[in-house]
Amino acid sequence: MLSSVIILGSTGSIGISTLKVIRQFKDTFTVVGLSCHRNIALLKEQIQEFTPQIVSVSDEYICTTEEYKRLKKEFKSITFYEGIDGLC
């Protein structure tokens, strides 16, 4: 049975290190959620690799950008949350 994991700050150094460990234990963990503050490019790579069900972007300005809007359109099956409230 897989353990479900949500990675807060997945694009930061601790989040990146945590995902590195999860890669080594794919039979043990599944990533169901990712969050980042503003690094949409890296978040997209992580979404493609780990296919989470939920994604949160805390920087409200980033949530208004075209890059973020394209991300949401590309991954329609994911539930996206925005801002600090979305992170909570």
WOLINZI-V304452 format. One record per run of one state. SS is the DSSP state (A for helix, B for strand, O for the rest). FROM is the first residue (numbers start at 1). LEN is the number of residues. If there is no record, write none. Layout:
SS|FROM|LEN / SS|FROM|LEN
This chain:
O|1|2 / B|3|5 / O|8|5 / A|13|12 / O|25|4 / B|29|8 / O|37|3 / A|40|11 / O|51|3 / B|54|4 / O|58|4 / A|62|3 / O|65|1 / A|66|9 / O|75|4 / B|79|4 / A|83|5 / O|88|1
